[in-house]
Every structure is written in structure tokens, then in C-alpha cells.
Amino acid sequence: MNEPDWQLVYHAASEFEAALLVGLLASYRIEARYQGQMLLGAVGELPPTDIQVGLWVAPRHAEQAERILQQAQQQDGADWQCQCGEDNAAGFELCWACGRDKDESK
């Protein structure tokens, strides 16, 4: 990944969270990537800020991606289970596993 081509927009606490957020952004047609997941094995050896998984997008999508991620964090409500059986965080409108809309699973 060439840094001038991608901009860091979020630090995820885990690879799982990063993957969910990549899926969320993809639902808005924003290509995102994450890196740093290999550092998670260094928990306890490195400072916490050095082992977070970074979420990156093209600079032209950075502002929109940051808004989407912020809205996802601020949404109230309970976690929900999709019809496919997967558990999803309250802030996600689409199932991370199958892409089904949250409202379709009610």
C-alpha cells in the first residue's frame, strides 16, 4: 500500500472490527483496506497505539468514510442477529456475513 494513495481514517481494536468496517464502507461503495493485524500478537510487548489495525481509504473518500464510521459508532440500539444466523453490532445496517439489510432480518 502506497501511503500517498491511501489515507488512514480509523484505528480498529481488532482485525474482526476492521473487517466489519471494511464491509460497512463497501456498502457505500468505498473501497477500504486494513493493515496492522499481524501486530496483534505483540499485545503486551508494544504500546496499545502501535498494535491497532489501521483502516485506510483513498483520499477522495476519506471525509465520507470518517462520517460513516462516526455515525456507526454513535448509533444507539442493540446488537442484532441476521436471518443467516450471524451476530452483528448495533451500528451496522448490513450483515457482515451475507450483506442482508438489518430491516430484512426483523
BELUR-V586240 format. One record per helix or strand of 2 or more residues. SS is the DSSP state (H for helix, E for strand). FROM is the first residue (numbers start at 1). LEN is the number of residues. If there is no record, write none. Layout:
BEGIN
ss:SS from:FROM len:LEN
ss:SS from:FROM len:LEN
END
This chain:
BEGIN
ss:H from:3 len:3
ss:E from:7 len:6
ss:H from:15 len:13
ss:E from:32 len:4
ss:H from:37 len:6
ss:H from:48 len:3
ss:E from:53 len:5
ss:H from:59 len:16
ss:E from:80 len:2
ss:E from:87 len:2
ss:H from:102 len:4
END
